[in-house]
Amino acid sequence: MSKARELHQGAVVIDGHCDTILSVMTRDSWFGLSARDFFQRNEQGHIDLPRLKEGGVTCQVMALYIEPQYKPAASARRCLEMLDAFYNLLDQSEEFVMATKTQHILDAKADGKVAGLLSIEGGEAIEGSLSVLRNFYRLGVRAMGLTWNQRNDLADGVGEKSAKSGLTDLGVSVVKEMEKLGMLVDVSHLSESSFWGVNEVAERPYIASHSNARALASHRRNLTDKQIEALASKGGVIGVVFCPPFVDDDRQNVTLSRICDHIDHIRKVAGIDHVGLGSDFDGFGVSPGSPQVMKDVSEMPKLTEELFRRGYTEEEIKKVLGGNWLRVYREVLG
């Protein structure tokens, strides 16, 4: 085994975002694929338990994505349905466990298991109620993206082109309540004006669970250097995302090396303590034969090999793989 592979095998590896819950729900399909068995190795999609283990992943953050057709009136119900799907997975295997605290992730590593940490993608899920937010916390949710791409009653999503508003009054209250509860505020889908609204209000680290550097790829969901610096100044982490349009404007340049260029850039702008992984696996599709960062989560060790080749120290690589997420989790989640 190579030194890089040994390092990867021994590290706590955390992926800060995926959409796999939606892809395993029996009543739905994703990108035209049939719902799949999470506990069997599949050829479709990006993630299942065998491939998570092959990729050396210790903790996978599972997004509860509220699809547009459920907004706004059925958002909380839909989120509860997805929570039910997650809990059904927990009931089926002792090898997949829930993480609500940092120690749960460390225990999973020690026991050779995979931990799942829950995040809501789209603040519509709380339907304007801090009580609903608190109940989602009680059910195990530990992070929430305030918006998806659209505007909602908390903030503007990145797809809102004309408005220049920041957080609504409710949005401010939600950020404050999340910080009080010990939940991570996720800014990955916010408009720039709403991003700065979070930055102004936040007193604890916040995250961009799946975003890249706009200096290297112009996608609207990527962060400017100024945003990266601001997030880092609060102690947060950016999870680099593998979705091709976020990696490079030229799809032919979408490679593992190019995603490591984003890691290089964030390290240069903000420091090594503020970059992690946020693949967005099962949240995007790639046509057969099209360039991609990696085919699925089983290939995650290749990223460690590339960072090793680039001269990153073992300590730096461990921070990127999961150490930086652990630091933020300790501070916010406990």
Residue, then its C-alpha position, 0 to 999 in steps of 0.5 A: m500500500s502506498k503512503a498516500r493510501e495508508l494516510h487516507q485509510g487512517a484519516v477521518v474522512i468527511d464529505g460535507h454534502c450529498d443527495t443520496i437520501l433522495s436517490v434511495m427513497t422507494r417512492d422517487s427516482w433521481f435523474g431518471l434512475s430507479a431507487r437503489d439499495f443503499f446496502q448493495r454496491n451499485e453501478q448507478g449513482h455515486i454513493d452506497l454503503p459499500r462504496l463509502k467504505e471503499g472510499g474510506v469515508t468516515c462521515q457522510v453528510m446527508a442532505l434533506y433536499i426540499e424539491p420545488q414541487y413541495k414548496p412552500a406548503a408541503s415542505a415540512r412534510r416532505c422533510l419528515e418523509m426524508l427523515d423517515a427514509f434516513y431512519n429506515l436506513l439506520d434500522q437496517s444496518e449496524e454498520f451505518v450510524m447517526a452522528t449528532k456530535t463530534q464524538h459519534i464520528l470518532d466512534a464510527k472511525a474506531d468501530g469501522k462504521v460509517a456515520g451519517l450527519l443530517s442537513i436540510e437543504g432549503g429553509e422552506a422546511i421549517e415553514g417559517s417556524l422556530s418551533v419546527l426548526r427546534n423539532f428538526y434539531r430534536l430529530g437529529v438535524r445538525a445543519m441547514g442551508l437557508t435557501w436553495n436557489q430560489r427566494n424564500d421567507l428567510a433570504d434570497g437564493v443564488g438564482e434570484k437575479s434582481a433583488k439585492s436584499g440580505l436576510t429577512d427579519l425571520g432569516v436573522s432570527v433563524v440564524k440566531e436560533m441555529e447558533k443557539l441550538g448548535m446547528l451549522v448555518d450553510v450558505s452554499h445556495l445564498s445570493e451574495s447579498s444574503f451571504w453578507g447578511v449571514n456574515e454580519v449576523a453570525e457569531r459562530p462559524y458558518i459553512a459553505s457545504h458544497s461550493n468552489a472558488r469563483a476565481l477558477a470557475s465562474h458558476r454563480r454558486n462558487l464563492t468569490d475570494k472576498q467571500i472565502e476570506a469572510l467565511a474563514s474569518k468566522g472560522g468556517v469551512i468550504g467543502v469543494v464540490f465535484c459537480p462539473p460546472f462548478v469545477d471549470d467553465d470548460r467541461q473538458n477541464v473537469t478533472l481530479s487535478r482541477i478540483c485540487d486546484h480549487i483546494d490550492h486556491i482556497r488554501k492560498v486565500a484563506g489558509i489550510d484550516h478552511v477547506g474540506l470536501g463537499s462532493d454533492f454526490d448523487g446531486f448531479g448527473v454526468s453523461p457517459g464518457s464525459p469528464q468528471v472529478m471521479k466516478d463515485v465515492s469509492e475513488m476518494p483515495k485518489l484525491t489524497e494521492e493527488l494532494f500528496r503528489r502536490g506536496y501537501t504535508e500529512e497534517e494538511i491532507k488530514k485537515v482537508l479530508g476531514g480534520n477541518w470539518l471536525r474542528v467546526y463540528r466540535e465548536v458548533l455541534g459539540 
